[in-house]
């Protein structure tokens, strides 16, 4: 029963601990994922801010020309254009073309060797016409990306409408940059080095269409974080990033739950061992108060119990008894037979008393019964009579049939004495008095004062 209880508590401990540790593992996984997403969001926002700054810097080139044209009332010589362009061109290595288009037709080009927009009428060009119309009408800059350039490379085109102080439309300033160089300068490609896959999506403010500007993933990025990027003219881009190895890796999940399982198993084993240890300790404690042969309470238990009754000043009575002629049984049939006899007698004594009373073996063939509560002499006489009757039944040990009897005496507290030693002495004296009477009666019955070994009473 004790082992079953230990196993049951061990299983309960395992289940409870597993629930707790799995919950903690789930929290750890969730917190780890959240922490990685927070870091990724910070990186995405940082790169998004960098892209915004880089776009603003490229539009700044167009604003320089707007300021110059307003200052010169719409007049700009080719030399002035080249001087300004040369200074700005060297500051931005990704810029591959600077064009001015008075009335929408490109007349100023830097570098002079560039043929990207030479002679282009933005209003009539099938690629740029819709952007030119929108930019002129709304008076805001537009960004075209991705734009396929003449050599089939990818570029980003920023076009700014220029209005003079009298609010008359002068034309466009167009800045074209190499997309790869721009993204490198904005640290977009560094995302791959840090273990992220990414996708930059541009929103067309005119059509509302979303287009992929740059990506390193051939399929949709699962569960990404994103950063919104304001471009020009109310447009925006969105940067999506996620770890290539995902926010939580399967080995991490398996490790977390494996640790939870191990902790639960260890907790269950600990509980099982602890309960067994407690049970063994309790069993040893019980055994330390029990007689090894008869399983009645032993002398240690007897003395502690009597001390407790005395300290609490509770009423009680004790019956002292021993077996008559027990030594003859040991001498005649051996100690094994004597031990078997004691064991049987102990059971019969235990069955002769109430559950709340206690039977003790205090040594050899000596027994004590402690009666709790206040009772008259007739009660004790009836208890002793019942014990004698139960004990007097034949005892069969192997092929030997024994007849046995007891001598007993009792005393009560506080009726016969208030001190424990006085009560014990009175009960002990009464027992030996009855034993002497029994011997005298037997001697008289035998005529020669001898006791028959065949009839132990």
DRENZATOR-12733 format. One record per residue (C-alpha): x, y negated, z negated; residue number from 1. Coordinates in steps of 0.5 Angstrom, whole numbers. Layout:
+-------+-------+-------+-----+
!    c1 !    c2 !    c3 ! pos !
+-------+-------+-------+-----+
!     X !     Y !     Z ! NUM !
...
+-------+-------+-------+-----+
This chain:
+-------+-------+-------+-----+
!    c1 !    c2 !    c3 ! pos !
+-------+-------+-------+-----+
!     0 !     0 !     0 !   1 !
!     6 !    -5 !    -2 !   2 !
!     9 !    -3 !     5 !   3 !
!     3 !    -4 !     9 !   4 !
!     2 !   -11 !     5 !   5 !
!     9 !   -13 !     7 !   6 !
!     8 !   -11 !    14 !   7 !
!     1 !   -15 !    14 !   8 !
!     5 !   -21 !    11 !   9 !
!    10 !   -20 !    16 !  10 !
!     6 !   -20 !    22 !  11 !
!     2 !   -26 !    19 !  12 !
!     8 !   -30 !    18 !  13 !
!    11 !   -28 !    26 !  14 !
!     4 !   -31 !    29 !  15 !
!     4 !   -37 !    24 !  16 !
!    11 !   -39 !    26 !  17 !
!    10 !   -37 !    33 !  18 !
!     5 !   -42 !    34 !  19 !
!     9 !   -47 !    30 !  20 !
!    15 !   -46 !    34 !  21 !
!    11 !   -45 !    41 !  22 !
!     8 !   -52 !    39 !  23 !
!    15 !   -55 !    37 !  24 !
!    18 !   -52 !    44 !  25 !
!    12 !   -55 !    47 !  26 !
!    13 !   -62 !    44 !  27 !
!    21 !   -61 !    46 !  28 !
!    20 !   -60 !    53 !  29 !
!    15 !   -65 !    53 !  30 !
!    19 !   -70 !    50 !  31 !
!    25 !   -68 !    54 !  32 !
!    21 !   -69 !    61 !  33 !
!    18 !   -76 !    58 !  34 !
!    26 !   -78 !    56 !  35 !
!    28 !   -76 !    63 !  36 !
!    22 !   -80 !    66 !  37 !
!    24 !   -86 !    62 !  38 !
!    31 !   -86 !    65 !  39 !
!    29 !   -85 !    72 !  40 !
!    24 !   -90 !    71 !  41 !
!    29 !   -95 !    69 !  42 !
!    34 !   -93 !    75 !  43 !
!    28 !   -94 !    80 !  44 !
!    26 !  -101 !    77 !  45 !
!    34 !  -103 !    77 !  46 !
!    34 !  -101 !    84 !  47 !
!    28 !  -104 !    86 !  48 !
!    30 !  -110 !    83 !  49 !
!    36 !  -110 !    87 !  50 !
!    32 !  -109 !    93 !  51 !
!    28 !  -115 !    92 !  52 !
!    34 !  -119 !    91 !  53 !
!    38 !  -117 !    97 !  54 !
!    31 !  -118 !   101 !  55 !
!    31 !  -125 !    98 !  56 !
!    38 !  -126 !   100 !  57 !
!    37 !  -124 !   107 !  58 !
!    31 !  -129 !   107 !  59 !
!    35 !  -134 !   104 !  60 !
!    39 !  -135 !   111 !  61 !
!    33 !  -136 !   115 !  62 !
!    31 !  -142 !   109 !  63 !
!    38 !  -145 !   111 !  64 !
!    36 !  -146 !   118 !  65 !
!    29 !  -149 !   116 !  66 !
!    33 !  -154 !   111 !  67 !
!    38 !  -156 !   117 !  68 !
!    32 !  -156 !   122 !  69 !
!    28 !  -161 !   117 !  70 !
!    34 !  -165 !   116 !  71 !
!    35 !  -166 !   123 !  72 !
!    28 !  -167 !   125 !  73 !
!    28 !  -160 !   129 !  74 !
!    34 !  -161 !   133 !  75 !
!    40 !  -156 !   132 !  76 !
!    46 !  -156 !   137 !  77 !
!    49 !  -149 !   139 !  78 !
!    56 !  -151 !   135 !  79 !
!    52 !  -153 !   129 !  80 !
!    48 !  -146 !   129 !  81 !
!    55 !  -142 !   130 !  82 !
!    58 !  -146 !   124 !  83 !
!    52 !  -144 !   120 !  84 !
!    51 !  -137 !   122 !  85 !
!    59 !  -136 !   122 !  86 !
!    59 !  -138 !   114 !  87 !
!    53 !  -134 !   113 !  88 !
!    55 !  -128 !   117 !  89 !
!    61 !  -127 !   113 !  90 !
!    57 !  -127 !   106 !  91 !
!    53 !  -121 !   108 !  92 !
!    56 !  -115 !   112 !  93 !
!    50 !  -111 !   113 !  94 !
!    47 !  -117 !   118 !  95 !
!    48 !  -115 !   125 !  96 !
!    44 !  -121 !   128 !  97 !
!    42 !  -128 !   127 !  98 !
!    37 !  -131 !   132 !  99 !
!    33 !  -138 !   132 ! 100 !
!    27 !  -138 !   137 ! 101 !
!    24 !  -145 !   138 ! 102 !
!    17 !  -144 !   140 ! 103 !
!    18 !  -136 !   139 ! 104 !
!    23 !  -135 !   145 ! 105 !
!    30 !  -134 !   142 ! 106 !
!    35 !  -139 !   145 ! 107 !
!    40 !  -138 !   139 ! 108 !
!    44 !  -132 !   138 ! 109 !
!    50 !  -130 !   133 ! 110 !
!    54 !  -127 !   134 ! 111 !
!    54 !  -129 !   141 ! 112 !
!    56 !  -122 !   144 ! 113 !
!    49 !  -119 !   141 ! 114 !
!    44 !  -117 !   146 ! 115 !
!    39 !  -115 !   140 ! 116 !
!    34 !  -121 !   141 ! 117 !
!    37 !  -125 !   147 ! 118 !
!    31 !  -128 !   151 ! 119 !
!    26 !  -125 !   147 ! 120 !
!    19 !  -128 !   147 ! 121 !
!    16 !  -126 !   140 ! 122 !
!     9 !  -127 !   142 ! 123 !
!     9 !  -123 !   148 ! 124 !
!    14 !  -118 !   146 ! 125 !
!     9 !  -111 !   144 ! 126 !
!    14 !  -110 !   138 ! 127 !
!    14 !  -116 !   135 ! 128 !
!     8 !  -120 !   138 ! 129 !
!     3 !  -118 !   132 ! 130 !
!     8 !  -120 !   127 ! 131 !
!     9 !  -127 !   130 ! 132 !
!     2 !  -128 !   131 ! 133 !
!     1 !  -127 !   123 ! 134 !
!     7 !  -130 !   121 ! 135 !
!     5 !  -137 !   125 ! 136 !
!    -2 !  -137 !   123 ! 137 !
!     0 !  -135 !   115 ! 138 !
!     6 !  -139 !   115 ! 139 !
!     9 !  -134 !   111 ! 140 !
!    15 !  -129 !   113 ! 141 !
!    14 !  -122 !   115 ! 142 !
!    19 !  -116 !   114 ! 143 !
!    19 !  -111 !   120 ! 144 !
!    22 !  -104 !   117 ! 145 !
!    24 !   -99 !   119 ! 146 !
!    25 !  -102 !   126 ! 147 !
!    29 !   -99 !   132 ! 148 !
!    34 !  -103 !   135 ! 149 !
!    37 !  -103 !   142 ! 150 !
!    42 !   -97 !   140 ! 151 !
!    37 !   -93 !   137 ! 152 !
!    39 !   -95 !   130 ! 153 !
!    35 !   -97 !   124 ! 154 !
!    34 !  -104 !   122 ! 155 !
!    31 !  -109 !   118 ! 156 !
!    28 !  -115 !   121 ! 157 !
!    26 !  -121 !   117 ! 158 !
!    23 !  -126 !   121 ! 159 !
!    21 !  -133 !   118 ! 160 !
!    16 !  -138 !   121 ! 161 !
!    19 !  -145 !   121 ! 162 !
!    15 !  -151 !   120 ! 163 !
!    18 !  -159 !   120 ! 164 !
!    16 !  -164 !   115 ! 165 !
!    10 !  -166 !   120 ! 166 !
!     7 !  -159 !   119 ! 167 !
!     9 !  -158 !   126 ! 168 !
!    11 !  -151 !   128 ! 169 !
!    18 !  -151 !   131 ! 170 !
!    19 !  -143 !   132 ! 171 !
!    22 !  -137 !   128 ! 172 !
!    29 !  -135 !   124 ! 173 !
!    30 !  -128 !   125 ! 174 !
!    35 !  -124 !   121 ! 175 !
!    37 !  -117 !   123 ! 176 !
!    40 !  -112 !   118 ! 177 !
!    43 !  -105 !   119 ! 178 !
!    39 !  -101 !   115 ! 179 !
!    44 !   -96 !   113 ! 180 !
!    49 !  -102 !   110 ! 181 !
!    43 !  -105 !   107 ! 182 !
!    41 !   -99 !   103 ! 183 !
!    48 !   -98 !   101 ! 184 !
!    49 !  -105 !    98 ! 185 !
!    42 !  -104 !    95 ! 186 !
!    45 !   -97 !    91 ! 187 !
!    39 !   -93 !    94 ! 188 !
!    44 !   -88 !    97 ! 189 !
!    47 !   -87 !    90 ! 190 !
!    40 !   -84 !    88 ! 191 !
!    43 !   -77 !    91 ! 192 !
!    49 !   -77 !    87 ! 193 !
!    45 !   -78 !    81 ! 194 !
!    41 !   -72 !    82 ! 195 !
!    35 !   -75 !    85 ! 196 !
!    31 !   -74 !    91 ! 197 !
!    28 !   -81 !    94 ! 198 !
!    23 !   -84 !    98 ! 199 !
!    22 !   -91 !   100 ! 200 !
!    15 !   -93 !   103 ! 201 !
!    14 !  -100 !   106 ! 202 !
!     7 !  -103 !   107 ! 203 !
!     5 !  -106 !   113 ! 204 !
!     1 !  -113 !   111 ! 205 !
!    -2 !  -113 !   117 ! 206 !
!    -5 !  -106 !   119 ! 207 !
!    -4 !  -104 !   112 ! 208 !
!    -1 !   -98 !   114 ! 209 !
!     5 !   -94 !   110 ! 210 !
!    11 !   -92 !   113 ! 211 !
!    17 !   -88 !   111 ! 212 !
!    23 !   -93 !   111 ! 213 !
!    28 !   -88 !   108 ! 214 !
!    28 !   -81 !   105 ! 215 !
!    32 !   -75 !   103 ! 216 !
!    27 !   -71 !   102 ! 217 !
!    23 !   -67 !   108 ! 218 !
!    17 !   -66 !   104 ! 219 !
!    13 !   -69 !    99 ! 220 !
!    16 !   -71 !    92 ! 221 !
!    13 !   -67 !    87 ! 222 !
!    11 !   -71 !    81 ! 223 !
!    15 !   -77 !    82 ! 224 !
!    16 !   -84 !    78 ! 225 !
!    15 !   -90 !    82 ! 226 !
!    18 !   -97 !    83 ! 227 !
!    14 !  -103 !    86 ! 228 !
!    18 !  -108 !    90 ! 229 !
!    16 !  -114 !    93 ! 230 !
!    19 !  -116 !    99 ! 231 !
!    16 !  -122 !   103 ! 232 !
!    10 !  -125 !   105 ! 233 !
!     6 !  -121 !   100 ! 234 !
!     9 !  -115 !   103 ! 235 !
!    11 !  -109 !    98 ! 236 !
!    15 !  -103 !    98 ! 237 !
!    15 !   -97 !    94 ! 238 !
!    20 !   -93 !    91 ! 239 !
!    19 !   -86 !    89 ! 240 !
!    24 !   -82 !    86 ! 241 !
!    24 !   -75 !    82 ! 242 !
!    30 !   -70 !    80 ! 243 !
!    32 !   -65 !    85 ! 244 !
!    32 !   -60 !    79 ! 245 !
!    25 !   -62 !    77 ! 246 !
!    24 !   -66 !    70 ! 247 !
!    24 !   -59 !    66 ! 248 !
!    28 !   -53 !    69 ! 249 !
!    25 !   -46 !    68 ! 250 !
!    32 !   -44 !    64 ! 251 !
!    30 !   -50 !    59 ! 252 !
!    23 !   -47 !    58 ! 253 !
!    25 !   -40 !    58 ! 254 !
!    30 !   -42 !    53 ! 255 !
!    26 !   -46 !    48 ! 256 !
!    21 !   -41 !    48 ! 257 !
!    26 !   -35 !    47 ! 258 !
!    29 !   -39 !    41 ! 259 !
!    21 !   -40 !    38 ! 260 !
!    21 !   -32 !    39 ! 261 !
!    27 !   -31 !    35 ! 262 !
!    26 !   -36 !    30 ! 263 !
!    19 !   -33 !    29 ! 264 !
!    22 !   -26 !    29 ! 265 !
!    27 !   -28 !    24 ! 266 !
!    22 !   -31 !    19 ! 267 !
!    17 !   -25 !    20 ! 268 !
!    23 !   -20 !    18 ! 269 !
!    25 !   -25 !    12 ! 270 !
!    18 !   -25 !    10 ! 271 !
!    18 !   -17 !    10 ! 272 !
!    24 !   -17 !     7 ! 273 !
!    22 !   -22 !     1 ! 274 !
!    16 !   -18 !     0 ! 275 !
!    19 !   -12 !     0 ! 276 !
!    24 !   -15 !    -5 ! 277 !
!    19 !   -18 !    -9 ! 278 !
!    15 !   -11 !    -9 ! 279 !
!    21 !    -7 !   -11 ! 280 !
!    22 !   -12 !   -17 ! 281 !
!    15 !   -12 !   -19 ! 282 !
!    16 !    -4 !   -19 ! 283 !
!    22 !    -4 !   -23 ! 284 !
!    19 !    -9 !   -28 ! 285 !
!    13 !    -4 !   -29 ! 286 !
!    18 !     2 !   -29 ! 287 !
!    21 !    -2 !   -35 ! 288 !
!    15 !    -2 !   -39 ! 289 !
!    13 !     5 !   -37 ! 290 !
!    16 !    12 !   -40 ! 291 !
!    19 !    15 !   -34 ! 292 !
!    16 !    22 !   -36 ! 293 !
!     9 !    21 !   -38 ! 294 !
!     8 !    14 !   -35 ! 295 !
!     5 !    11 !   -41 ! 296 !
!     8 !     5 !   -44 ! 297 !
!    15 !     5 !   -47 ! 298 !
!    18 !     3 !   -54 ! 299 !
!    20 !    -4 !   -50 ! 300 !
!    12 !    -5 !   -48 ! 301 !
!    10 !    -3 !   -55 ! 302 !
!    14 !    -8 !   -59 ! 303 !
!    13 !   -14 !   -54 ! 304 !
!     5 !   -12 !   -54 ! 305 !
!     5 !   -12 !   -62 ! 306 !
!     9 !   -18 !   -62 ! 307 !
!     4 !   -22 !   -58 ! 308 !
!    -2 !   -19 !   -62 ! 309 !
!     2 !   -22 !   -68 ! 310 !
!     3 !   -28 !   -66 ! 311 !
!    -4 !   -30 !   -63 ! 312 !
!    -7 !   -27 !   -70 ! 313 !
!   -11 !   -22 !   -66 ! 314 !
!   -15 !   -16 !   -70 ! 315 !
!   -12 !   -10 !   -68 ! 316 !
!   -11 !    -3 !   -70 ! 317 !
!    -6 !     3 !   -69 ! 318 !
!    -6 !    10 !   -69 ! 319 !
!     0 !    14 !   -70 ! 320 !
!     1 !    21 !   -68 ! 321 !
!     5 !    27 !   -66 ! 322 !
!     5 !    34 !   -63 ! 323 !
!     5 !    39 !   -69 ! 324 !
!    11 !    44 !   -68 ! 325 !
!    13 !    41 !   -61 ! 326 !
!    20 !    43 !   -63 ! 327 !
!    18 !    50 !   -63 ! 328 !
!    16 !    50 !   -56 ! 329 !
!    22 !    47 !   -54 ! 330 !
!    26 !    52 !   -58 ! 331 !
!    22 !    58 !   -55 ! 332 !
!    20 !    56 !   -48 ! 333 !
!    26 !    51 !   -46 ! 334 !
!    26 !    43 !   -45 ! 335 !
!    22 !    44 !   -38 ! 336 !
!    16 !    47 !   -41 ! 337 !
!    16 !    42 !   -47 ! 338 !
!    17 !    36 !   -42 ! 339 !
!    11 !    39 !   -38 ! 340 !
!     7 !    39 !   -44 ! 341 !
!     8 !    32 !   -46 ! 342 !
!     6 !    30 !   -39 ! 343 !
!    -1 !    34 !   -40 ! 344 !
!    -2 !    31 !   -47 ! 345 !
!     0 !    24 !   -45 ! 346 !
!    -6 !    24 !   -39 ! 347 !
!   -11 !    27 !   -44 ! 348 !
!    -9 !    22 !   -49 ! 349 !
!   -10 !    16 !   -44 ! 350 !
!   -17 !    19 !   -42 ! 351 !
!   -19 !    19 !   -49 ! 352 !
!   -19 !    12 !   -50 ! 353 !
!   -22 !     6 !   -47 ! 354 !
!   -19 !     2 !   -41 ! 355 !
!   -18 !    -4 !   -45 ! 356 !
!   -14 !     0 !   -51 ! 357 !
!    -7 !     2 !   -49 ! 358 !
!    -3 !     9 !   -51 ! 359 !
!     5 !     9 !   -52 ! 360 !
!    10 !    14 !   -52 ! 361 !
!    15 !    11 !   -57 ! 362 !
!    20 !    17 !   -57 ! 363 !
!    20 !    25 !   -57 ! 364 !
!    13 !    27 !   -58 ! 365 !
!    11 !    21 !   -62 ! 366 !
!     5 !    17 !   -59 ! 367 !
!     2 !    10 !   -61 ! 368 !
!    -5 !     8 !   -59 ! 369 !
!    -7 !     1 !   -60 ! 370 !
!   -14 !    -1 !   -61 ! 371 !
!   -16 !    -8 !   -59 ! 372 !
!   -21 !   -12 !   -63 ! 373 !
!   -25 !   -11 !   -70 ! 374 !
!   -28 !    -4 !   -72 ! 375 !
!   -29 !     0 !   -78 ! 376 !
!   -26 !     7 !   -80 ! 377 !
!   -31 !    11 !   -77 ! 378 !
!   -30 !     8 !   -70 ! 379 !
!   -22 !    10 !   -71 ! 380 !
!   -24 !    17 !   -74 ! 381 !
!   -29 !    18 !   -68 ! 382 !
!   -23 !    16 !   -63 ! 383 !
!   -18 !    21 !   -67 ! 384 !
!   -23 !    27 !   -66 ! 385 !
!   -24 !    26 !   -59 ! 386 !
!   -16 !    26 !   -58 ! 387 !
!   -16 !    32 !   -62 ! 388 !
!   -21 !    36 !   -58 ! 389 !
!   -18 !    34 !   -51 ! 390 !
!   -11 !    35 !   -53 ! 391 !
!   -13 !    42 !   -56 ! 392 !
!   -15 !    45 !   -50 ! 393 !
!   -11 !    50 !   -47 ! 394 !
!    -5 !    48 !   -44 ! 395 !
!    -2 !    52 !   -38 ! 396 !
!     5 !    51 !   -36 ! 397 !
!     7 !    56 !   -30 ! 398 !
!     5 !    63 !   -34 ! 399 !
!     5 !    60 !   -41 ! 400 !
!    -1 !    58 !   -44 ! 401 !
!     0 !    54 !   -50 ! 402 !
!    -5 !    51 !   -56 ! 403 !
!    -3 !    45 !   -58 ! 404 !
!    -5 !    40 !   -64 ! 405 !
!    -4 !    33 !   -66 ! 406 !
!    -3 !    30 !   -73 ! 407 !
!    -5 !    23 !   -73 ! 408 !
!    -6 !    17 !   -78 ! 409 !
!    -9 !    10 !   -77 ! 410 !
!    -9 !     3 !   -80 ! 411 !
!   -12 !    -4 !   -78 ! 412 !
!   -10 !   -11 !   -78 ! 413 !
!   -12 !   -15 !   -82 ! 414 !
!   -16 !   -10 !   -86 ! 415 !
!   -10 !    -6 !   -88 ! 416 !
!    -5 !   -11 !   -88 ! 417 !
!    -3 !   -18 !   -84 ! 418 !
!     4 !   -16 !   -83 ! 419 !
!     6 !   -12 !   -77 ! 420 !
!    11 !    -8 !   -81 ! 421 !
!     6 !    -6 !   -86 ! 422 !
!     0 !    -4 !   -81 ! 423 !
!     5 !     1 !   -78 ! 424 !
!     8 !     4 !   -85 ! 425 !
!     1 !     5 !   -87 ! 426 !
!    -1 !     9 !   -80 ! 427 !
!     5 !    12 !   -80 ! 428 !
!     4 !    15 !   -88 ! 429 !
!    -3 !    17 !   -86 ! 430 !
!     0 !    21 !   -80 ! 431 !
!     5 !    25 !   -84 ! 432 !
!     0 !    26 !   -90 ! 433 !
!    -5 !    29 !   -85 ! 434 !
!     1 !    33 !   -82 ! 435 !
!     3 !    36 !   -89 ! 436 !
!    -4 !    37 !   -90 ! 437 !
!    -4 !    41 !   -84 ! 438 !
!     2 !    45 !   -86 ! 439 !
!    -1 !    47 !   -93 ! 440 !
!    -7 !    49 !   -90 ! 441 !
!    -3 !    54 !   -85 ! 442 !
!     1 !    56 !   -90 ! 443 !
!    -5 !    58 !   -94 ! 444 !
!    -8 !    61 !   -88 ! 445 !
!    -2 !    66 !   -87 ! 446 !
!    -1 !    68 !   -94 ! 447 !
!     7 !    67 !   -94 ! 448 !
!     7 !    60 !   -92 ! 449 !
!    10 !    61 !   -85 ! 450 !
!     7 !    58 !   -78 ! 451 !
!     6 !    63 !   -73 ! 452 !
!     9 !    61 !   -66 ! 453 !
!     3 !    64 !   -62 ! 454 !
!    -2 !    59 !   -65 ! 455 !
!     1 !    52 !   -65 ! 456 !
!    -5 !    47 !   -68 ! 457 !
+-------+-------+-------+-----+
